Amino acid sequence: MSAIEHGKTIVKQLKDAGYEAFFVGGAVRDYVLGIVSDDVDITTSARPQTVEALFERTVLTGKAFGTVTVLHANHAFEVTTYRRETHYDNHRHPSYIAFADTVKEDVSRRDFTMNQLLMDENGDITDIYGGLKDIESGIIETIGNAHERFREDALRMLRALRFMAALDFTLSDEVEQAIKANHTTLKHISLERIQVELIKLFDAQYKPPALKAMRRTGLHKTLGLEQTVNHLANLTLPYTALDAFALAYGYGELVQSTFKLSNKFFKQIETIHAAHARVKHEGFTPKGVFDYGLKTMLHVNVLRQFEGHTSKKDTIERIHNTLKLRDKKALAINGKTIKAMSPAKKEHIALTLDTLIEQVLNGEVDNEPTALKASAQIILSKMKSE
């Protein structure tokens, strides 16, 4: 059973208690599009304290914003009281939030017409601002004046492009012109929020039209990704956000602080570039795949496709599937064995082991002690003579 089906219990319970309640936002949009969504929001006339009292398992996730998370059937549902907003500070946050009396007031503050659809527990949809028509036409349109919506919350501009990439929609003329006129205000948005939207955009299925729109509106310049977007806008080959950020890193448009990337994410990018530099010199080899792993090498393959090279995905996977060793511990001798053979320096032992691994991977030496010791003796002798 989907999250929205489980959520009907919550909507009904609120209504049975005498309050209005509807599913709202992206979950309803996705329901109309036939997309299963696990992120289900509910809007209600009930105040937060009432919501808390009505349900056994709740978490106060945003009391200042009137939001209570209700836990039900292994899903978390954000239940938010009708609210209205006034002036926005810093092109992102409303200066204050007040509860509203009607659902129309509540949906009027939302970003796009497709995201203001309301649905009750019976699946009946209320459409106040023409969202169903815009979904049918594949158009992204703001509720009210686009310039005002983007000046209120500049992140909405990037969200519009992300929806283009995810849903294969197009921007209305007014929305595109408003982004073009207001894109520099995105500088007021936190880097963390920008990063989240960019990752979703670059991971989406229909990226080229969204990136072309980003280029037409100048938003790519505000993001500091001009070369990256120019490069990717006309490419139809499949790639992920990690590939896109790796390309930006190569252009010098990405440092860790630029988008508040996590240490893990940034380390992945650095590793991809290290592997990429190696592949430039020696191609895709068993030792390279062994050292960096299948996933990293597949990302390297995408980077090389960005450069105009033919995909070597099949070659990389074949090499990986036929590796004679899976990890260093699988080698039939270890450092202690080599040290017992010769009083070599620590770095010479490590280099000898690395060379033996490469020989085994290349089929030059069998992975059995006698053959490995013989080869190790030759390697150590060469090191002593150098």
VEXDREN-2710 file (C-alpha; in Angstrom, 1 decimal):
% VEXDREN-2710
k/r/px/py/pz
1/MET/0.0/0.0/0.0
2/SER/1.3/3.5/-0.9
3/ALA/2.1/6.2/1.5
4/ILE/-0.9/8.3/0.2
5/GLU/-3.2/5.3/0.9
6/HIS/-2.0/5.0/4.4
7/GLY/-2.3/8.8/4.8
8/LYS/-6.1/8.6/4.1
9/THR/-6.5/7.3/7.7
10/ILE/-5.0/10.6/9.0
11/VAL/-7.1/12.8/6.8
12/LYS/-10.3/10.9/7.7
13/GLN/-9.4/11.1/11.5
14/LEU/-9.0/14.9/11.3
15/LYS/-12.3/15.2/9.4
16/ASP/-14.1/13.0/11.8
17/ALA/-12.9/15.3/14.6
18/GLY/-14.6/18.2/12.9
19/TYR/-11.7/19.7/11.0
20/GLU/-10.9/20.2/7.3
21/ALA/-8.0/18.2/6.0
22/PHE/-6.5/17.5/2.5
23/PHE/-3.4/16.0/0.9
24/VAL/-1.5/18.8/-0.7
25/GLY/1.5/19.6/-2.8
26/GLY/3.9/17.3/-4.6
27/ALA/2.2/14.1/-3.5
28/VAL/-1.1/15.1/-5.2
29/ARG/0.7/16.3/-8.3
30/ASP/2.5/12.9/-8.5
31/TYR/-0.8/11.1/-7.9
32/VAL/-2.3/12.9/-10.9
33/LEU/0.8/12.0/-13.0
34/GLY/0.7/8.3/-11.9
35/ILE/3.9/8.6/-9.9
36/VAL/4.2/6.9/-6.5
37/SER/5.5/9.3/-3.9
38/ASP/6.6/8.6/-0.3
39/ASP/6.7/12.3/0.6
40/VAL/3.1/13.1/1.6
41/ASP/2.0/16.4/3.1
42/ILE/-1.4/17.1/4.7
43/THR/-2.9/20.5/5.3
44/THR/-5.6/21.1/7.9
45/SER/-7.7/23.6/9.7
46/ALA/-6.7/22.0/13.0
47/ARG/-4.1/23.8/15.1
48/PRO/-0.8/22.0/16.0
49/GLN/-1.8/21.2/19.6
50/THR/-5.0/19.6/18.3
51/VAL/-3.1/17.5/15.8
52/GLU/-0.8/16.4/18.6
53/ALA/-3.7/15.4/20.8
54/LEU/-5.5/13.5/18.0
55/PHE/-2.6/11.1/17.2
56/GLU/-0.6/8.8/19.4
57/ARG/2.7/9.1/17.6
58/THR/3.7/12.6/16.7
59/VAL/6.9/14.7/16.5
60/LEU/6.9/18.5/16.7
61/THR/9.1/19.2/13.6
62/GLY/8.1/22.8/13.0
63/LYS/5.9/24.2/15.7
64/ALA/6.7/27.8/14.6
65/PHE/5.4/26.9/11.1
66/GLY/2.4/25.0/12.4
67/THR/3.8/21.6/11.4
68/VAL/3.5/18.3/13.3
69/THR/4.9/15.0/11.9
70/VAL/2.4/12.2/12.4
71/LEU/4.0/8.7/12.3
72/HIS/1.7/6.1/10.9
73/ALA/2.2/2.7/9.2
74/ASN/6.0/3.2/8.8
75/HIS/5.5/6.5/7.1
76/ALA/6.0/10.1/8.4
77/PHE/3.3/12.6/7.4
78/GLU/3.9/16.3/7.8
79/VAL/0.6/17.8/8.9
80/THR/0.5/21.6/8.7
81/THR/-2.1/24.0/9.8
82/TYR/-3.5/26.4/7.2
83/ARG/-1.3/29.4/7.2
84/ARG/-0.7/32.7/5.4
85/GLU/2.5/34.5/4.9
86/THR/3.3/38.2/4.5
87/HIS/6.6/39.9/3.8
88/TYR/9.7/37.7/3.0
89/ASP/13.2/38.3/4.4
90/ASN/16.3/37.7/2.3
91/HIS/14.4/36.3/-0.6
92/ARG/13.7/33.0/1.3
93/HIS/12.0/33.2/4.7
94/PRO/8.7/34.9/5.5
95/SER/9.1/37.5/8.2
96/TYR/6.3/35.9/10.2
97/ILE/3.7/33.2/9.7
98/ALA/0.1/33.4/10.8
99/PHE/-2.5/30.7/10.7
100/ALA/-5.2/31.1/8.0
101/ASP/-8.9/30.4/8.2
102/THR/-9.4/28.9/4.8
103/VAL/-7.6/26.4/2.6
104/LYS/-7.6/28.9/-0.3
105/GLU/-5.5/31.3/1.8
106/ASP/-3.1/28.4/2.5
107/VAL/-2.6/27.3/-1.1
108/SER/-2.4/30.8/-2.4
109/ARG/1.1/31.1/-0.8
110/ARG/2.5/28.1/-2.6
111/ASP/4.9/28.2/-5.5
112/PHE/3.4/26.6/-8.7
113/THR/-0.1/25.8/-9.8
114/MET/0.7/22.1/-10.0
115/ASN/1.7/22.1/-6.4
116/GLN/-1.5/23.6/-4.9
117/LEU/-3.8/20.7/-5.8
118/LEU/-5.8/19.4/-2.8
119/MET/-7.1/15.8/-2.5
120/ASP/-9.4/14.3/0.1
121/GLU/-9.5/10.8/1.5
122/ASN/-11.8/9.7/-1.3
123/GLY/-9.4/10.8/-4.1
124/ASP/-11.5/13.8/-5.1
125/ILE/-9.3/16.8/-6.2
126/THR/-9.8/20.5/-5.6
127/ASP/-8.0/22.7/-8.0
128/ILE/-8.2/26.4/-7.2
129/TYR/-5.6/27.8/-9.5
130/GLY/-5.7/25.7/-12.6
131/GLY/-3.0/23.2/-11.8
132/LEU/-4.7/20.2/-13.5
133/LYS/-4.8/22.1/-16.8
134/ASP/-1.1/23.1/-16.4
135/ILE/-0.2/19.5/-15.6
136/GLU/-2.0/18.3/-18.7
137/SER/-0.2/20.9/-20.8
138/GLY/3.1/20.1/-19.1
139/ILE/3.6/23.8/-18.1
140/ILE/5.2/25.1/-15.0
141/GLU/3.3/28.2/-13.9
142/THR/3.4/30.2/-10.7
143/ILE/0.4/31.0/-8.6
144/GLY/0.0/34.7/-9.2
145/ASN/2.8/37.0/-10.5
146/ALA/6.0/35.1/-11.2
147/HIS/8.3/38.0/-10.4
148/GLU/6.7/38.3/-6.9
149/ARG/6.9/34.6/-6.2
150/PHE/10.6/34.5/-7.1
151/ARG/11.4/37.7/-5.2
152/GLU/9.7/36.1/-2.1
153/ASP/11.7/32.9/-2.4
154/ALA/14.5/32.8/-4.9
155/LEU/15.0/29.1/-4.5
156/ARG/11.7/28.7/-6.4
157/MET/13.6/29.5/-9.6
158/LEU/15.9/26.6/-9.2
159/ARG/13.0/24.4/-8.2
160/ALA/11.2/25.3/-11.4
161/LEU/14.2/24.0/-13.4
162/ARG/14.4/20.9/-11.3
163/PHE/10.7/20.2/-12.0
164/MET/11.5/20.6/-15.7
165/ALA/14.2/18.0/-15.5
166/ALA/12.1/15.6/-13.4
167/LEU/8.8/15.8/-15.1
168/ASP/9.7/16.8/-18.7
169/PHE/7.7/20.0/-18.4
170/THR/8.4/23.4/-19.9
171/LEU/8.4/26.9/-18.3
172/SER/5.7/29.3/-19.1
173/ASP/6.9/32.4/-20.9
174/GLU/6.2/34.5/-17.8
175/VAL/8.1/32.1/-15.5
176/GLU/11.2/32.1/-17.8
177/GLN/11.3/35.8/-18.1
178/ALA/10.9/36.2/-14.4
179/ILE/13.8/33.9/-13.8
180/LYS/15.9/35.8/-16.3
181/ALA/15.1/39.1/-14.4
182/ASN/15.6/37.8/-10.9
183/HIS/18.2/35.0/-11.1
184/THR/20.9/37.0/-9.2
185/THR/18.7/36.9/-6.0
186/LEU/19.6/33.2/-5.8
187/LYS/22.8/34.4/-4.1
188/HIS/20.8/35.1/-1.0
189/ILE/19.9/31.4/-0.6
190/SER/21.9/29.1/1.6
191/LEU/24.4/26.8/-0.3
192/GLU/22.9/23.7/1.4
193/ARG/19.5/24.4/-0.1
194/ILE/21.0/25.1/-3.6
195/GLN/23.0/21.9/-3.5
196/VAL/19.9/19.8/-2.7
197/GLU/18.0/21.2/-5.7
198/LEU/21.0/20.8/-8.0
199/ILE/21.6/17.2/-7.0
200/LYS/17.9/16.4/-7.7
201/LEU/18.2/18.3/-11.1
202/PHE/21.3/16.5/-12.2
203/ASP/19.9/13.1/-11.1
204/ALA/16.6/13.7/-13.0
205/GLN/15.8/12.1/-16.3
206/TYR/15.1/15.1/-18.6
207/LYS/18.1/17.3/-17.9
208/PRO/19.0/18.9/-21.3
209/PRO/15.9/21.2/-21.7
210/ALA/16.2/22.3/-18.1
211/LEU/19.9/23.1/-18.5
212/LYS/19.2/25.0/-21.7
213/ALA/16.6/27.0/-19.8
214/MET/19.2/27.6/-17.1
215/ARG/21.6/28.9/-19.7
216/ARG/19.0/31.1/-21.4
217/THR/18.0/32.7/-18.1
218/GLY/21.5/33.3/-16.9
219/LEU/21.0/31.2/-13.7
220/HIS/24.1/29.1/-14.5
221/LYS/26.2/32.2/-14.1
222/THR/24.7/33.0/-10.7
223/LEU/25.5/29.4/-9.6
224/GLY/29.0/29.7/-10.8
225/LEU/28.5/26.7/-13.2
226/GLU/28.7/28.4/-16.5
227/GLN/31.2/26.1/-18.2
228/THR/29.6/23.0/-16.7
229/VAL/26.1/23.8/-17.8
230/ASN/27.3/24.9/-21.3
231/HIS/29.0/21.6/-21.7
232/LEU/26.1/19.4/-20.4
233/ALA/23.1/21.3/-22.0
234/ASN/23.4/19.5/-25.3
235/LEU/24.4/16.0/-24.0
236/THR/21.8/13.2/-23.9
237/LEU/24.0/10.5/-22.5
238/PRO/23.0/9.3/-19.0
239/TYR/24.9/10.7/-16.0
240/THR/24.4/11.4/-12.4
241/ALA/24.8/14.4/-10.1
242/LEU/28.2/13.0/-9.0
243/ASP/29.3/13.0/-12.7
244/ALA/28.1/16.6/-13.1
245/PHE/29.9/17.8/-10.0
246/ALA/33.0/15.9/-11.1
247/LEU/32.9/17.8/-14.4
248/ALA/32.5/21.1/-12.5
249/TYR/35.5/20.2/-10.4
250/GLY/37.5/19.6/-13.6
251/TYR/36.6/23.1/-14.8
252/GLY/37.6/24.6/-11.5
253/GLU/34.0/25.6/-10.8
254/LEU/33.7/23.5/-7.7
255/VAL/35.5/23.6/-4.4
256/GLN/34.2/21.9/-1.3
257/SER/32.9/25.1/0.1
258/THR/31.1/26.1/-3.0
259/PHE/28.0/24.1/-2.4
260/LYS/28.7/22.8/1.1
261/LEU/29.4/19.3/-0.2
262/SER/29.8/16.6/2.4
263/ASN/33.4/15.3/3.0
264/LYS/32.3/11.9/1.6
265/PHE/30.8/13.4/-1.6
266/PHE/33.8/15.6/-2.2
267/LYS/36.2/12.7/-1.6
268/GLN/34.3/10.7/-4.2
269/ILE/34.9/13.5/-6.7
270/GLU/38.6/13.7/-5.9
271/THR/38.9/9.9/-6.2
272/ILE/37.2/10.0/-9.6
273/HIS/39.6/12.6/-10.9
274/ALA/42.6/10.6/-9.6
275/ALA/41.4/7.5/-11.4
276/HIS/40.6/9.7/-14.5
277/ALA/44.2/10.9/-14.6
278/ARG/45.5/7.3/-14.4
279/VAL/43.2/6.1/-17.2
280/LYS/44.4/8.9/-19.4
281/HIS/47.9/7.4/-19.3
282/GLU/47.2/3.6/-19.2
283/GLY/43.5/3.1/-20.2
284/PHE/41.2/0.8/-18.3
285/THR/43.4/-2.0/-16.9
286/PRO/42.7/-4.8/-14.4
287/LYS/45.0/-3.1/-11.8
288/GLY/43.2/0.2/-12.3
289/VAL/39.8/-1.4/-11.8
290/PHE/41.2/-3.4/-8.8
291/ASP/42.6/-0.2/-7.2
292/TYR/39.6/2.1/-7.7
293/GLY/36.7/-0.2/-7.9
294/LEU/33.9/-0.7/-10.5
295/LYS/31.7/2.3/-9.4
296/THR/34.6/4.8/-9.6
297/MET/35.7/3.5/-13.0
298/LEU/32.2/3.8/-14.4
299/HIS/32.1/7.4/-13.3
300/VAL/35.5/7.9/-15.0
301/ASN/34.0/6.4/-18.1
302/VAL/31.2/9.0/-18.0
303/LEU/33.8/11.8/-17.6
304/ARG/35.6/10.5/-20.7
305/GLN/32.3/10.4/-22.6
306/PHE/31.9/14.1/-21.6
307/GLU/35.3/14.6/-23.4
308/GLY/34.1/12.8/-26.5
309/HIS/35.4/9.3/-26.0
310/THR/33.4/6.2/-26.8
311/SER/31.9/4.5/-23.8
312/LYS/34.0/1.6/-22.4
313/LYS/31.3/0.5/-19.9
314/ASP/31.2/-3.1/-21.2
315/THR/35.0/-3.3/-21.1
316/ILE/35.1/-2.1/-17.5
317/GLU/32.5/-4.5/-16.4
318/ARG/34.2/-7.4/-18.2
319/ILE/37.5/-6.5/-16.5
320/HIS/35.8/-6.3/-13.1
321/ASN/33.9/-9.6/-13.5
322/THR/37.1/-11.5/-14.5
323/LEU/39.5/-10.0/-11.9
324/LYS/41.8/-12.8/-10.5
325/LEU/41.9/-11.0/-7.1
326/ARG/39.1/-9.2/-5.3
327/ASP/41.1/-7.7/-2.6
328/LYS/44.7/-7.5/-1.3
329/LYS/44.1/-10.1/1.4
330/ALA/43.4/-12.7/-1.4
331/LEU/47.1/-12.6/-2.5
332/ALA/48.7/-15.9/-1.5
333/ILE/51.6/-14.3/0.3
334/ASN/51.8/-11.2/2.5
335/GLY/54.2/-8.6/3.8
336/LYS/55.5/-10.9/6.5
337/THR/56.5/-13.5/3.9
338/ILE/58.4/-11.0/1.9
339/LYS/60.1/-9.5/5.0
340/ALA/61.3/-13.0/5.9
341/MET/62.8/-13.4/2.5
342/SER/64.8/-10.2/2.6
343/PRO/65.5/-7.4/5.1
344/ALA/63.8/-4.9/2.7
345/LYS/62.6/-1.4/3.6
346/LYS/58.9/-1.1/4.5
347/GLU/58.2/0.9/1.3
348/HIS/60.0/-1.7/-0.8
349/ILE/57.8/-4.5/0.7
350/ALA/54.7/-2.4/-0.1
351/LEU/55.8/-1.8/-3.6
352/THR/56.7/-5.5/-4.1
353/LEU/53.2/-6.5/-2.9
354/ASP/51.6/-4.0/-5.3
355/THR/53.7/-5.3/-8.2
356/LEU/52.8/-8.9/-7.4
357/ILE/49.1/-8.0/-7.3
358/GLU/49.4/-6.4/-10.8
359/GLN/51.2/-9.5/-12.1
360/VAL/48.5/-11.8/-10.8
361/LEU/45.8/-9.6/-12.3
362/ASN/47.5/-9.5/-15.6
363/GLY/47.9/-13.3/-15.6
364/GLU/51.8/-13.0/-15.5
365/VAL/52.1/-15.0/-12.2
366/ASP/49.9/-17.6/-10.6
367/ASN/48.5/-16.7/-7.2
368/GLU/50.3/-19.4/-5.3
369/PRO/53.2/-19.1/-2.8
370/THR/56.0/-20.6/-4.8
371/ALA/55.5/-18.6/-7.9
372/LEU/54.9/-15.4/-5.9
373/LYS/58.0/-15.8/-3.8
374/ALA/60.1/-16.3/-6.9
375/SER/58.7/-13.2/-8.5
376/ALA/59.1/-11.2/-5.3
377/GLN/62.8/-12.2/-5.2
378/ILE/63.3/-10.8/-8.6
379/ILE/61.5/-7.6/-7.8
380/LEU/63.5/-7.1/-4.6
381/SER/66.8/-7.8/-6.4
382/LYS/66.0/-5.1/-8.9
383/MET/65.2/-2.6/-6.1
384/LYS/68.6/-3.3/-4.4
385/SER/70.5/-2.7/-7.6
386/GLU/68.8/0.6/-8.4
END
